[in-house]
Amino acid sequence: MACFVSLSTLVTYPIYESYYISTAQATGQLEDINKGEDQLERRNYLSTYVVLVGTLMSGFAGLGSLGAGIASDVFGLRVCALAGTMVLCIGLLASSFIDKLWALCITQGVVSGIGIALLALPAYTAPAHWFERHRALSTGTAVAGTGLGVLALTPAYRAILRHRGLAVCLYVQTIVTLVLGITSSMGLRARVDQRGRPSKMHWRKVFKDLRILALMLMAFFAAAARFAQLLCLPAFAYAAGIENDAAGVLYAMGAALLVGMLLGGAAADKSGYIAGIGLSELILGLFTLVLYTPSVSVAPLYVFAVVFGLTTGTLAAVLPAAIAQMFGTQRIATTTGIILAACAPALLATTPAAVKFIHLLDSGESIAWLSAISGVFSVLAGFIGMLLPVLQRRYIKAFTKRESDIVW
């Protein structure tokens, strides 16, 4: 339920993006939306700020994961999630009173992003405390709320935006977030109370561990690839000639995300967690390079949405289970927060590429190379992920030798 209202806020942002680019520009709801001397300059100004809102939301959701992880371990999962609910509601509600794009960057971007991190991370790591045999499936079931949220909220928000406008839609989203966020937060707690501030020794050990560094580097490339693909989804739909039906692509992605979280998690419980991380990234990267990049038609767009959802769902289900397998459940929220925080620089750095992508569409130039770059990033993340089993075996061998030397 917590993932239903938090993570789905990220995935459904393209609905608002499409609204800002089309309806809001035509009606003049935002005061500075038509700023510029000519149509092209106005379009560039609009696309830059619209992309920036989504960038800041995603970037601060990633960056805030570090603070959310520490807060979860220090104050408990429930307190952190309740605080996230309040912050996210403040960001959404404040956005309903905004009439300038730059102010939306602060409210819907920065504030909402921090709220998403504080609410989502406790819910994301909680199943790892309670399940061992089916850890990935339990995590996938929990975060499946994201897919359900996309399936349920995408058509609802789209209809409200079309018939009632931006402010009413944000009111509704705030109420849904408040009710479901508080309800879900009350049920979050760890199996064993391990609250306490991480020691300096813990931080030194974390950043000397090659497994942590590999996971952070993989998260960096995976976030850059996925963010470029997701944020530019309306632009992809525009190139395919279905700019008025981007919600249909998002709907297909949400369904695939739900299936990937459940089936991918169940498969990982039987085949192994650590290798599943790299495999999902390799599949997405190779598909992007071989099929998606050279195509501009409708069918590959929908197929890509399905593959994107399946691989992302599998990665989301497997990551906490892999972290628990490698590092244990103690401080798992902090460890997960460290890894997810590595996504933030990639998300923020991808903004110029996303803006450039939309500008290229407006001028009729080729966009294939930007899509190819995202595919290369996914492949790099996949190769790094495939190194994790090797690093894990080396760690176990070194640990066993060290324990044996201590005994003798």
Secondary structure, DSSP 4 states (H G I P E B T S, - for coil): -HHHHTHHHHHTHHHHHHHIIIIIHHHT-STTTT-SSSHHHHHHHHHHHHHHHHHHHHHHHHHHHHHHHHHHHHH-HHHHHHHHHHHHHHHHHHHTT--SHHHHIIIIIIIHHHHHHHHHHHHHHHHHHH-STTHHHHHHHHHHHHHHHHHHHHHHHHHHHHHT-HHHHHHHHHHHHHHHHHHHHTT---SS----PPPHHHHHHHHH-HHHHHHHHHHHHHHHHHHHHHHTHHHHHHHHT-GGGHHHHHHHHHHHHHHHHHHHHHHHHHH-SHHHHHHHHHHHHHHIIIIITT--SHHHHHHHHHHHHHHHHHHHHHHHHHHHHHH-STTHHHHHHHHHHTHHHHHHHTHHHHHHHHHHHHHT---HHHHHHHHHHHHHHHHHHHHHHHHHHHHHHHHHHHHHHHH-
